[in-house]
Every structure is written in C-alpha cells, then in structure tokens.
C-alpha cells in the first residue's frame, strides 16, 4: 500500500510541476515514478518512518494550522524589519519535545524552523535549542502550543 501511495504522490507532484500533458511526457512521468518507488523500496525507505501514511488524517488539520502560524510569524517579522528602530532581541532557548518518534521530533524541529523568526539549531534527544529573532517568539515556543500540536499530529494527545 505504501508503494501505491508514494507512487501516486510522486506522479501527481511531477504532473503539477511539469505543466505539460502530452502522452510522451506523461509516460516519462510514469516511468520515473515507478523507478523512484522501486529504488525507495530497495533502500528500505518505505517504512512507517520513511513514508508515514498513518499520519495522513492528522496532516489534514496540522498543515493548515502550520500554514497559519507561518503567515502570522511572517507578518510579525515583516513589521520588525520595516520598523526604523529594528526592535529585535535575539534569544536562544531550549524547549523539550514531548514527541516519542523520530518523525514527531523531526516535525517539531522543522515546524519551528519553517516559522519565520525562529530556527532550530541543535537537537539532542528530546531537547531542541532554538534561536528566536525576538524574545516573544522564544516565549511562545516555551509556552508549548506548537509542541502540543505536533504531539497531536504524531497521534498522541
């Protein structure tokens, strides 16, 4: 089932990026998709960590939430940049991730980094060291809202 899922995702992604729908190009897309799936299977990358199909339904609520967080943070960073005084207060903080899987912890670290104004600089066990452009960004992370959402995404409440 993971092979079919990966194949469909890769093919439709390729098709969306291609923008050309001739028989030749579609057949090339099918061939390269099959080749990628075969290689992924041979490399052992089609397990629950490499292609986490079990997270599909949680992703339907997590991705829109993350997109909204990125928009809010981008707006905040834009206001800081446009302010003539440039009111930044760079801060390093350490947050504890409550995720139990590598996928969950990687999602947490990547979600922090995707959010403008913050970047995960180090992961040791469940501890993530984060640089924030302003102290409020660090305080927001320390509040644990994003950690809780990623834990829900991971499948635990």
N, C-alpha and C positions, 0 to 999 in steps of 0.2 A: 504493500500500500504506500509506503514511503517513496518508493521508486516512481509510482504514478504521480503522486503529489508533487515531488520535486520536478519531474518532467513537465507537468502542466505549468507550474510556476515559472520555470526557466523558459519554456516556449512562449508563454504569453508575455513575459517580460521582454524577450527578444523581439517578439512581434510588435509590441508597443514602441520599443526603441527604434526598430527598423523603419517603420512608416511606409514601407513598400510591400505590396501584397501580390507580387507576381508568383506564378507557380514555381519558377526556379528558386526564388528567394525563400519561399515558404518551405520548399523541400530542403534547402540548405539549413534552414532553421530547425527542421525536424531532425536532420542528420546530426547536427551539432548538439542538439538537446539530448538525443539518445547517447551520443558519445560521452557527454558530461555525466549523465546518470550512470552509465556503465563504469566510468572512472571513479565516480563518487562511491559506488558500491564496492569496487575493488579496493579502494583506500579505506573502507570501513567507516565512511563519513555519514552513513545513513542510519545512525542510531538515534536514540531519543535526545541526544545532546547535539549532534550534528545537524539534524533536521527535526526540530521539536514540533511535530504535528499535533501533539497533545495540548499545545498552548494556543491552538487556533481560536477557540471561542473566547479565551481570556484576552487575546490580542485585539479582538473587535472592540473592546472597551478601553484597553490600555493605550493603543496607538492614538486614538482621538484625544485622550487625556494628555498624553505626552506632547502631541502637536500643539495643544492649547498652552501647555506650560512653556514650550519653546517660543510661541508667539508672545506670551506675557513677558518672558525674560528678555526677548529681543527688543521689545518696546522699552523696557527699563534700561537696557544697555544703550539704546539709541538716545534716550533722554540724557543719560550721563555723558555720552560723547558730545552731544550738541550743547551742553551747558558750558559756558565760557570758563567756569571755575573748575571744571572736570572733577566733580566730587567723588573720587574713588578712595577706597580704603581697603587695599589688598589684604586678604586674610587667608591663612592656611588653617584648616580644621581637619579633625579626624572624625569620621562617622562610622558607626558599627552597622553592618548589613545583617539583617535577620534572615537572609535567604539561605536555603540549605543545599542548593545545587549550584554547579558551576555556571549553568545557563542563567539562573536567577541573579547571581552575583555579577556576572558579566553584563546582564541587562541593567542592573542598578548602576554600575560604573559608567556604562555607555550612555545611560539616560542623563546622568549628571553632566557628562561631557557634552552631550548634544544641547543641553540647555545653555544658551548664551550667558556668559559671565562666570561660568564655573567649569572646572576641568579636573578630572580625577588624575592625580599624579602618581599614586602608588596604591597597590593593593597587596596587603599582607594578611592572609587568612580571610577573616570577615571584616577587617578594618580597612577603610578607604581613606587615603589622605587626599583632600580636595583643596584646590586654590579657588578662591572666590574673588571677583573684582571688587565687591563691596561687602561689608560686614553683614548687611541684611541677607544677602544670598547665603552666607555661611549659616546664619541663624535659622533661615528657612530650612536648610538641609538638616541641621541639628534637631529641628522640630520633628522630623521623622515621617512627614507626609509622603514623600517620594518613596522612602523605604517601604512603607505600608502598601502603597500601590503596586510596587514591584513584587512584594511578597504575595499579594492577591493574584497578580499576573502569573506568578510561579505556581499557583494552585493551592496556596495555603492562606488562611485568613488570620 
